[in-house]
Amino acid sequence: MTDTTTLAPSDVLGGRTDRLMWIGGQEVESLTGEWREVKNPARRETVIARVPSAGTADLDRAVKAAHDAFPAWRATSPIVRARAV
């Protein structure tokens, strides 16, 4: 069951939710502007969410963000990293 108590009311669409990608510490939409529907695995006809449809430009910016964040992540203690994941 999806917990929608932390979502803004504008994010809830008739019981469905729009989810964004997490790139560079921010929630972002796809640069393509396209969305994909996520269906309930128990009831394939029921759409439970929409997610951005990432393209190659989105992949590039995610890889760049990860590359830029790596030095700070590497310097973070294993205990702190374990709590983050």
N, C-alpha and C positions, 0 to 999 in steps of 0.2 A: 504494500500500500504506500502511495506517495504522500509524504507530509507536505501539505501546502500552506501550513501556518506561517511559514517564513517568507512566502511569496507576496509581492505587492498584488492588490486586487486586479490591476491591469494585466498581470501575467496569467491570470486564470481565465481560460476560455471554455466556458460550459463544462467544467470538470477536467479539461485538458490544460496543460501548461506549456508555455514556450520556454525552452532551455537555451542558454547561450553557450558559446565556446569559452574556455578559460585560456587566454593567451597573454603572457606578460603580466600576470597578476590582475587582469581585468576580464570582465565578462564582455564578450564582443560578438557581433553578428558576423556572418560570413561575408566576405567581400563580393561574393557572387549575388548576394541578396536572395538566394534560393533556400527553401526549407524542405525538410523531409518529415513525414509523419512516422511516429513510433506507435506501433500497435501492441495492444495487450496480448502477451503470448498465450494466455488462456482463452481469449476471445478475439480471434484475429480480425474481426470486423470492427472492433472498438479501438479508436485512436485515443491514446492516453497523453500524448505530448507531441510537440514539434521541435525539431532541432535544426540548426543551420547546416546546410549542405556545403561543406568545405571544398574549396578548389585548391589548385596548386599554389596560388598566391597566399592563401591561408596557411598552407603547410609551410611555405617559406617564412612567413612571419612567426609561426610557432617555433620553428627550428632556430631562427635568429634570437627570439626571446629566451629560449632554453640555453643557447650558447652564451648570451649575455649574462644570464643568471648563474651559470655554472661556477664561476670563481667564488661568489659569495656562498653558494651551496657547499662547495668543496671545503670552505673554511668553517662551516658550521659543524658543531660537534655531532657525533653519531646519535647521541641521546636526543638532541633537539630535532635532528632529521627524522628519527623514528617517530617522534610525536607528530610531526607534520604529515607523515604518510599513514 
